[in-house]
Amino acid sequence: MPSISDTTSVPTFNLFFALKLKSFPLFLLVTAQAVFCQGNVKVMFYNLLNFPSTQPDRVSHLQAIVNDVQPDLFLVCELESATGSDHLLNNALSSSSITYTAAPFVTNQSTGNQLHQMAYYNGDKLTLDNISTLQSDIVTTDLRDINRYSFVLNTTDASTNPIYLEVFVTHLKAGRDTPPSSTNADRRLLEVRALTDHLNNNAATYSNRYVMFAGDFNLYTANEQAFQEIIDVNGINVVDFVDPINRIGEWSNNVTFQDVHTQSTLRSNGHLLDDNGFPDGATGGLDDRFDFIMLSQNMFNNPELEYVTSSYEAFGNNGSCYNDSINDSNCTGTYSQTIRDHLFNFSDHLPVVLELQTDQTLSFTEFGESAQLLFPIGNIVSDQIQIQLQNGASTSSLKIFNTLGQEMEHILMNNSSTIAFDISSWPKGMYMVLIENDGARSIRKFIKY
């Protein structure tokens, strides 16, 4: 059987990634030597529970969670240090098929404790605008910074028509007040007002951008003034934030909201220990909605960048775990026992996840030659395709797409290994194999006849 030329990894070409799948003619896909496929920008926020000091080392659990979600933007709080951030990036995120980049770590500038917020992102889809027009990466409060990350989507016309996603990550003051005291609620309000003042004072910038506010809000009810300030109940702020799922009410100890509760994953605690060997993390079972991703109003009516309806979720919450541990055997549903065990063993919070989509086209960086991908039995096949990786990193991401951009396979592949796929049931035609490792990408093609 003759062989076709399978190498299309030419430095002058770009690999384009369509966020919303369109109908592309086959000849355009082949002649442009590009792969078009569906994919949205997925966002996840997670309270890491004093990462990384809690014993024992929880990296393997976070690996499993991240690999399941595959977020393009991973936002966190309760990160202890720059060393902890590096540990997370180089270990917990290293096994993902996405190559993550960490935003610059900023030590807390506010007057409170030294827990930090941080952002990790998929550089194929997002670029961090480090030198922003505002020259600011934090909003200080009387407790913890609110960290600002200004992203530009990597669209094909980003240089002339950039799409800005302004992201703010927070960890508001914890604590429930006993009436008539309102000390904790008052401090949360002041923290939120620091953000809204920042937005209002820079209205010329933020009024034309898409804004996200994510974090552990530590709110017990939507009636609290801090939440009313977030949603701009008085109509005076330049940015009106919206709860994507519109679940407004008395969240705490309310079974009506059991499907959106995010804290606590632990009914009791004997496994999460601090550096001194004492139990770490809140207990009592799932009964509070503390964790949020709020979006500016313009992300619900503009196809340039908009929220994907019904994509918001408290990850791991099957809606049947009120006042129980997240991995209780009775909390069955969409999320498996395995992933709920990982959540139980990592933090006392659940992550929250949503997706964004755009009608623009995202572009990958140029792909290179560092990952050598071979077809041991040739690249014109009928029932089985064999793929071998040589001279690559220890682990690489391998994806196979058809010419419609549909993903047929996605695995993590070890260096110098060979893997075989049964493709007897696949339609005849051309397929593209995308291999990624160490930030480099190459693409090969094969034909099923």
ABEGO torsion letter per residue (X at the ends): XBBBBABABBAABBBBBBABBBBBBAAAAAAAGBBBBBBBBBBBBBBAGGOAABOBBAAAAAAAAAAAAGBABBBBBGBABAAAAAAAAAAAAAABABBBBBBBBBBBABABBABBBBBBBBAAABBBBABBAAGBABBBBAABBBBBBBBBBBBAAAAABBBBBBBBBBBBBBEBBBOABAAAAAAAAAAAAAAAAAAAAAAAAAAABBBBBBEBAGBABAABAAAAAAAGAAGABABBBBBAAGBBEBABGBAAAAAABAOBABABBAABBBAAGBBBEBBGEBABBABBBBBBAAAAABAABBBBBGABBBBGBAGAABGBBAABAABBEABBAAAAAAAAAABABBBBBBBBBBABBBBBBBBBAABBBBBAAEABBAABBBBBBBGBBABBBBBBBBAAGBBABBBBBBBGBBBBBBAAABBBEBBBBBBBBGGBBBBBBBBBX
